[in-house]
Amino acid sequence: MKKTALKILIITFIISAILGISIILLNLWNDVSVKILLTTISIFGFSIPGLACSLNYEKSKDKLIPTLGIITCFVSCIYFLLVIWGIFNYKLLGEFLFEFMVNCILFSASFGHICLLLLINSSDKKVNYFKYGTISLSICMDLLILIEIYTEIELYWKIQMVIAILIVLGTIVTPLLNKLNSKTEQKVESVNDNKYLKLDQLKKLLDDKAITQEEYENEKNKILND
């Protein structure tokens, strides 16, 4: 079932890409071609965070956040397609139509971003501080944007810029720290494995009476203290 869904998604991407490229290169600009091009952009745009949520769903024990993300991306994409092809009445919906479109983009991107960060699984405190700190800042940014959309409150733009920079910083630093920490853990494991191997070999020499108990203890202490 999953493979079939992925194949359908890939075929949809390819067809959408071919249509979009054809419209641009052949200069086939009209009302229908513009709608097709916008459809292509919408499918690609919402599929990226949707795939991030799907990947998190496969690997994470907690399915709530990725499930909500997948549903949000799917509903948002359908909503955009309905707007593009004129199913909704602009005159009746007006401002609500625009606000809901912004919400679709905002929540889809946020869920995709959060799901990617949650894929980073580390026992290192610094990594987790950066990960959950970045997620918290991302949620704060979403709330600030929603406040500006639905209220007349004008927030100080410098605060939003600072939060945005910190989000970008956390998004970049978190996986890098995790990678660095993983290499350190691998080195420690490698050293420990090497010690255990040497101790095992030393014990065999003692069992075979190739060395004395005193020599065994001395060599064992050297290995453990190395």
N, C-alpha and C positions, 0 to 999 in steps of 0.2 A: 504493500500500500504506500509506504514512504517513498520507495523507488519510483513508483508510478507518478506520485505527486511531484517529485523532483523532475522527472522527465517532462511532464506537462509544463512545469514552470520554465524549464530550459527552452523548450520548443516555443513557449509564449515569448520569452526574452528574444529569441532569434528572429521570430516573425516581426515582433515590435521593432527590433533594431533595423531589420531590412526595410520595413515600411518607412521608418524615420529617416534613414539614409537616402532612400529613393526620393522622398519628398524634398529633402534639402538639395541633393545633387541635380535632380531633374527640374527643380524650381516649380514644383506642382502646388503652388500656393492657392488655396481656396478655402472656403469655410469647412469643408469636410476634411481636407488634408491637415489643416491646423488642429482640428479636433483629434485626428489620428495621432499627430505629433505630441499633443498634450497628453493623450492617453498613454503613449509610450513612455513619456517622462514620468507620469504618475505611477505606472506599473513598476518601473525601475526604482523610482524614489522610495516607494513604500516597501518594496521587496528587500531592500538593504537592511533596514532595522528589523523587518520581519524575519529574515534569515538569521540575524544575530539572536533574536528571541528564540527561534527554533533550535539553534545550536545550544543555547542555554537550557532549553527544555530537555534536550537529549542527555545533557551531562549533569544537570543539577538535581538534587534530591527535592528541593522545594520548587514545585511546579507553578505556584500561584503567579509570581511576577512574569515569567515568560509566557504563561497562558494569557494573562491580561494583555501583554505586549503583542502577541500574535493576533488576538481578537481586535485590538486597537488598530493595528496596521491593516488588517483585512477590511474592517469597517471603513476606515479612512480612505483606503484605495477605492472601494465601491462608491463612497460618497463623492469623491473627486470625479469619478467617471460619470456619475449621474449629473453632476454640475456641468461638466464639460459638454456632455451631449444634450444639455438643455432640459433634462427631466424635471428639475426644480424650477419654479417660477421666480426669477430675479426680483420682480416687482413686489411680490408678496413677502418673500423672505428678506430681501434687501441686506441690511446690516448683519442680521443673524447668520446669513449665508457665509459672509466673509469671516465673521468671528469663529464660526464652527470649522471653517477651513484652516484657520490659524491654529485652532485647538488640535485638529487632526495632525498637522505637521509637528506641532510642539510635543504632543504626547507620544507619537510614533517614534520620533527621534530620541526622546528621553528614555523610553522603554528599551530601544535598541542600544543606547549608550550604557544604561544601567546593566543590561544583560551581558554586555561585553565585559564590563568591569567585574561582575559577579562570577564570570568564568575563571578569573584569577583566584586560584585556591592556594593559600600560603599560610604557614604557621608563624611567619615572621611578623612581629608587631608593627614594624615600620611600614611594611607592605599593606597591612590591614588598615592602619591609620590613614594612609593615602587613599586607599580604595574607598573606604566608607566615608571619609571626609569629602572626597570628590563626588560621591553619590549624594551626600547631604547638600552640597553646594548646588548640584544639578537640580535637585528638588526645589531648593530655595529660589533659583533662577526661574524655574517654571512658575512658581507662585507669584513672583514679582511681575512676570509677563502677564499672567492672568489678572492680577490686580489692575494693571494698566489698561487691559482690554475691557474689563467689565465695570471699572469704576472711573471716576474723573480725577483720581489721585495721580499726580505726576511725580514719579519717583526720581531721585537724584541719579542721573545717568552715570556718574563716576562710580557709584557703588556697583551698578550692574556691570560696568566694564571690568572692575577689579574682580568681581565674582567670576566673570567669563574667563579672565586670564588664569585664575586659580583652577578653574575646571579644566582648561586646556593643559595646564601644568600637571595636575593630578592624573589626567588621562594618559599623558606621555610618561611621567615618572613611575607610576604604579607598575606597569608591565616590565619596565627596565629594572626596577628594584627587585621584582619577583624573579627575573632572569638571573640577576646577580646573586640573589639569595639561593636560587636553585643550584647554581654552579658551586657555591660554597658548601652546600649540603652534600653535593655529589663528591666533592673532594674529601670531606670528612668521612663519608661512607666508604670511599675508596681506601683511605688511610686505615680505618677500622677493620675493613675486610682484609687488608694486607697484614695487620697485626694478628688477627685471628688465624690467618694462614700460617704465619711464622710460629705462633704458639702451638698450633696443631702439629706442625712438623717437629717442633722441639719436644713435645710430649711423646711423639713416636720414637724419637731418639732415646728418650728416657726409658720408655717401655722396652725398647730393644737392648737396653743397657749399654748403649753407645756412649752415653755421658752419665756422670754421677748426679745424685740428687742436688748436691751443692752447685754443680755447674748449671744444672737445669734452673735452679732458683735465681742464680746470677743473671743468666741469659733472659729469663722471663722478666725480671725487673728492668733490664735494659730495654726490652721491647715495649713494656708498658709505660716506661718513663720517656720513651723517644717521642 
